[in-house]
Amino acid sequence: MGCRDVHAATVLAFLSGTASVAGLLAAVLLPNWRQMRLYTFNKNERNVTVYTGLWIKCARFDGSRDCVIYDPQWYTAVDQLDLRVLQFALPLSMLTAVSALFLCLIGMCNTAFVSTVPNIKLAKCLVNSAGCHLVAGLLFLLACAICLTPSIWVIFYNNYMNRKYEPVFSFDISVFIAIASAGGLFFTSILLFLWYCACKSLPSPFWQPLYSHAPSMHSYASQPYSARSRLSAIEIDIPVVTHAS
């Protein structure tokens, strides 16, 4: 399959990017970023685990699925710096990744349904499919950095809280989901970069489409003066004077 067609790498990149965005959405919504386990020495009572998310907080007894204490307004009173940063970083990462998916989809539709020989008059206005994939790869890489950095910081900040207070804190499954989603975004950007490097012709600038110019332009372009000056005298129009008989 040619590079101007829908390549398998771009389809795989789009699917990988979609799965990564879905993982980020799950990590944002789940109340499982940090656990705080509270032990009791009373045999008649059960231990309590407090599940802290970015937006809600839930306290449960051991062996129970129901929240004894449910705080839906937790997002307004977050007192942990790493979670406060994640409240801004993860939605921004999702917005960046969705923009990259939109660009990737535009590039795929353009390569699939648009002719490889563009109209001369519209050549400057056509969608640059190669440029769409290149910018999408950069946006996926940016989204990965925005998501990965604060997600890893949660692990170190959790150790800091255990040293400052008591060793009752532990990071939960949302941290792993966010890191895995960041890895998926990085994999998606690498796929798009590999497709671009494999399919892009080297002589033309990196920001131009797969074709550096419209192929039909050569047939209609006027020849330079130097080429016309080398024409033989037979091809030059010479006025001929005829005498009337």
C-alpha positions as CSV (number, residue, x, y, z in Angstrom):
1,M,0.0,0.0,0.0
2,G,1.4,3.4,-1.0
3,C,2.2,6.1,1.5
4,R,-0.5,8.3,0.0
5,D,-3.1,5.7,0.9
6,V,-4.3,5.0,4.4
7,H,-1.2,3.2,5.8
8,A,-1.5,0.5,8.6
9,A,0.7,2.6,10.8
10,T,-1.6,5.6,10.8
11,V,-4.6,3.4,11.6
12,L,-2.8,1.7,14.4
13,A,-1.7,5.1,15.7
14,F,-5.3,6.4,15.7
15,L,-6.5,3.3,17.6
16,S,-3.7,3.5,20.1
17,G,-4.3,7.2,20.6
18,T,-8.1,6.6,21.2
19,A,-7.3,3.8,23.7
20,S,-4.9,6.1,25.5
21,V,-7.5,8.9,25.8
22,A,-10.0,6.4,27.1
23,G,-7.5,5.4,29.7
24,L,-6.9,9.0,30.8
25,L,-10.6,9.5,31.1
26,A,-10.9,6.5,33.4
27,A,-7.9,7.7,35.5
28,V,-9.5,11.1,35.9
29,L,-12.9,9.8,37.0
30,L,-11.8,6.9,39.2
31,P,-11.5,7.8,43.0
32,N,-8.4,5.6,43.3
33,W,-5.3,7.9,43.2
34,R,-4.4,7.5,46.9
35,Q,-5.4,5.2,49.7
36,M,-5.2,6.1,53.4
37,R,-5.6,3.0,55.6
38,L,-6.7,3.6,59.1
39,Y,-6.3,0.8,61.6
40,T,-8.1,0.3,64.8
41,F,-7.1,-1.8,67.8
42,N,-10.7,-2.4,68.9
43,K,-11.8,-5.9,67.9
44,N,-15.4,-4.8,67.6
45,E,-14.6,-2.3,64.9
46,R,-13.3,-2.7,61.4
47,N,-10.5,-0.9,59.7
48,V,-11.3,2.0,57.4
49,T,-9.7,2.8,54.0
50,V,-10.1,6.3,52.6
51,Y,-10.0,6.4,48.7
52,T,-8.9,9.7,47.4
53,G,-9.5,10.8,43.8
54,L,-9.2,14.0,41.9
55,W,-12.8,15.0,42.4
56,I,-14.3,12.8,45.1
57,K,-13.3,11.1,48.4
58,C,-14.8,7.8,49.7
59,A,-14.3,6.0,53.0
60,R,-15.1,2.3,53.3
61,F,-15.0,-0.4,55.9
62,D,-12.9,-3.4,55.1
63,G,-15.0,-5.9,53.2
64,S,-17.7,-3.4,52.2
65,R,-18.3,-1.8,48.9
66,D,-20.5,1.1,50.1
67,C,-19.0,4.4,51.0
68,V,-19.5,5.3,54.7
69,I,-18.4,8.8,54.0
70,Y,-18.8,10.2,50.4
71,D,-17.5,13.7,49.7
72,P,-18.5,14.9,46.1
73,Q,-17.1,18.4,46.9
74,W,-13.6,17.1,47.5
75,Y,-12.3,18.8,44.3
76,T,-12.9,22.2,45.9
77,A,-10.9,21.4,49.1
78,V,-8.0,19.3,47.9
79,D,-5.2,19.7,50.4
80,Q,-2.6,17.6,48.6
81,L,-0.4,19.4,46.1
82,D,0.1,16.5,43.7
83,L,-3.6,15.9,43.3
84,R,-4.3,19.6,42.7
85,V,-1.7,19.6,39.9
86,L,-3.3,16.5,38.4
87,Q,-6.7,18.3,38.3
88,F,-5.3,20.7,35.7
89,A,-2.7,18.5,34.0
90,L,-4.8,15.5,33.1
91,P,-7.7,17.4,31.5
92,L,-5.1,19.5,29.6
93,S,-3.4,16.3,28.4
94,M,-6.8,14.8,27.3
95,L,-7.6,18.0,25.3
96,T,-4.2,17.9,23.6
97,A,-4.6,14.2,22.7
98,V,-8.1,14.8,21.4
99,S,-6.8,17.6,19.2
100,A,-4.1,15.2,17.9
101,L,-6.7,12.5,17.2
102,F,-8.7,15.1,15.2
103,L,-5.6,16.0,13.1
104,C,-4.8,12.4,12.6
105,L,-8.3,11.7,11.4
106,I,-8.2,14.6,9.0
107,G,-4.9,13.3,7.5
108,M,-6.2,9.8,7.1
109,C,-9.4,11.0,5.4
110,N,-7.4,13.2,3.1
111,T,-5.0,10.5,2.0
112,A,-7.9,8.1,1.5
113,F,-10.4,10.2,-0.4
114,V,-8.4,13.0,-2.1
115,S,-6.7,12.5,-5.4
116,T,-2.9,12.4,-5.4
117,V,-2.8,14.9,-8.3
118,P,-4.2,18.2,-6.9
119,N,-5.7,21.0,-8.8
120,I,-3.2,23.7,-9.7
121,K,-5.4,26.5,-8.5
122,L,-6.1,24.9,-5.1
123,A,-2.6,23.4,-4.5
124,K,-1.8,25.9,-1.8
125,C,-5.1,25.4,0.0
126,L,-5.2,21.6,0.1
127,V,-5.0,19.7,3.4
128,N,-1.4,18.7,4.1
129,S,-1.9,15.1,5.2
130,A,1.8,14.6,6.0
131,G,1.8,17.8,8.0
132,C,-1.3,16.7,9.9
133,H,0.4,13.5,11.0
134,L,3.6,15.3,11.9
135,V,1.7,17.9,14.1
136,A,-0.4,15.1,15.6
137,G,2.7,13.2,16.6
138,L,4.1,16.3,18.3
139,L,0.8,16.9,20.1
140,F,0.7,13.3,21.3
141,L,4.2,13.7,22.6
142,L,3.2,16.9,24.4
143,A,0.2,15.2,25.9
144,C,2.4,12.3,27.1
145,A,4.7,14.7,28.9
146,I,1.8,16.6,30.5
147,C,0.3,13.4,31.8
148,L,3.4,11.4,32.7
149,T,5.3,14.0,34.8
150,P,2.6,14.6,37.5
151,S,1.6,11.0,37.6
152,I,5.1,9.9,38.5
153,W,5.3,12.7,41.0
154,V,2.4,11.1,42.9
155,I,4.7,8.2,43.8
156,F,7.4,10.4,45.2
157,Y,4.9,12.7,47.0
158,N,3.3,9.6,48.5
159,N,6.6,8.7,50.1
160,Y,7.0,12.3,51.3
161,M,3.6,12.1,53.0
162,N,4.5,8.8,54.7
163,R,7.6,10.4,56.1
164,K,5.9,13.6,57.2
165,Y,2.8,12.0,58.8
166,E,2.4,8.3,59.3
167,P,3.1,5.4,56.9
168,V,-0.6,4.9,56.1
169,F,-0.6,6.3,52.5
170,S,-0.3,4.3,49.3
171,F,-0.9,5.2,45.6
172,D,-3.7,3.3,43.9
173,I,-4.6,1.9,40.5
174,S,-5.3,5.3,38.8
175,V,-1.6,6.0,39.0
176,F,-0.8,2.9,36.9
177,I,-3.6,3.7,34.5
178,A,-2.3,7.2,33.9
179,I,1.3,6.1,33.4
180,A,0.1,3.3,31.0
181,S,-2.0,5.9,29.1
182,A,1.0,8.2,28.8
183,G,3.0,5.2,27.4
184,G,0.3,4.7,24.8
185,L,0.5,8.4,23.8
186,F,4.2,8.1,23.4
187,F,3.8,4.9,21.3
188,T,1.3,6.7,19.2
189,S,3.6,9.6,18.5
190,I,6.5,7.2,17.6
191,L,4.2,5.4,15.1
192,L,3.3,8.7,13.4
193,F,6.9,9.9,13.3
194,L,8.0,6.5,11.8
195,W,5.3,6.8,9.2
196,Y,6.3,10.3,8.3
197,C,10.0,9.5,8.1
198,A,9.4,6.4,5.9
199,C,6.9,8.1,3.5
200,K,8.3,11.6,3.3
201,S,10.6,12.3,0.3
202,L,13.8,13.8,1.6
203,P,14.5,16.5,-1.0
204,S,11.4,18.6,-0.2
205,P,11.0,20.6,3.1
206,F,9.7,18.6,6.0
207,W,6.5,20.7,6.4
208,Q,5.3,20.3,2.8
209,P,2.9,17.6,1.7
210,L,4.0,14.2,0.3
211,Y,4.1,15.8,-3.1
212,S,6.4,18.9,-3.2
213,H,4.3,20.4,-6.0
214,A,1.4,19.5,-8.2
215,P,2.6,17.0,-10.8
216,S,0.5,18.7,-13.5
217,M,2.3,22.0,-13.1
218,H,5.2,21.0,-15.3
219,S,3.0,20.5,-18.3
220,Y,1.5,24.0,-18.1
221,A,4.4,26.0,-16.9
222,S,6.0,28.4,-19.4
223,Q,9.6,27.7,-20.4
224,P,12.2,30.2,-19.2
225,Y,13.7,32.7,-21.6
226,S,17.1,30.8,-21.8
227,A,15.3,27.7,-23.1
228,R,13.4,29.8,-25.8
229,S,16.6,31.5,-26.8
230,R,18.2,28.2,-27.8
231,L,15.4,27.4,-30.3
232,S,16.5,27.0,-33.9
233,A,15.9,29.7,-36.4
234,I,13.4,27.5,-38.2
235,E,11.1,27.7,-35.1
236,I,11.2,31.5,-34.9
237,D,8.5,33.3,-36.6
238,I,10.0,35.4,-39.4
239,P,7.7,37.7,-41.4
240,V,7.7,36.9,-45.0
241,V,7.1,39.6,-47.6
242,T,5.5,38.4,-50.8
243,H,5.4,40.4,-54.1
244,A,2.3,40.8,-56.0
245,S,2.4,39.4,-59.4
